[in-house]
Amino acid sequence: MPRAPPYVWTLIELYERGAARRPLELSTEELGLMLGLSQQGASKHLAELEKEDLIVRRRNARGASVLITKEGSDTVISIYSRLRAAVEGKAGVFEFHGTLFTGLGEGGYYVSLAGYRKQFVKLLGFEPFPGTLNLTIGAGEIELKKQLGLLRGLGLTGFVHGGRSYGPAKCFRATVESRYEAGALIIERTHHGEGVLELVAPVNLRKALSLKDGDHVRVLVQTGDATNGSGGH
């Protein structure tokens, strides 16, 4: 792994102080004191972060306010995820607790497509039931899902079927209620929002676990397939 540039630590300091949620007002002198840098050094770090589109700055009476961009937040989360995986080892696990709800049926359609189904068999080792288990997750676990999305996972490549293009996605090996193997999906283009975790499995999990809408479900997702990467559907 290449050595991180010094300004990354400045980005992390800004993130810790809430600059990803709201503009943070501080002078370069104040930032320098936080980081043990000169005013000139702190100013240089901010300039580098702005050049990389990791922050935006707005001038004001005190000097400037700093707001971390989405790319900047993703960078911090990616660093955290890589460090967590390194500390915990390749057997790292993310734990989700979600509430079951009935989806729109699009999951069953996508899973049934040969272009995806064959890849699930190859990557996860099972033929998926033609449908997904959809769980609503809370705010804290949405952040965990974002961290999961920054890991490489098991990549599904896109394909063309019936004149329509289907994009790439990725999945992670998972276990539902400590009993059934599954795959947790990270899909960029979906009718579901960030607060939904979608799962595929070799069985109809609703029937196998006697689940109904509103039931709470525990899912353990393995993060050890790889470190940082990208993907989307």
Helices and strands as residue ranges (DSSP letters): H 7-16, E 24-25, H 28-35, H 39-51, E 55-60, E 63-68, H 70-88, E 93-101, H 106-112, H 114-124, E 133-136, H 139-149, E 154-156, E 159-161, E 164-166, E 169-176, E 180-186, E 196-200, H 205-208, E 216-222
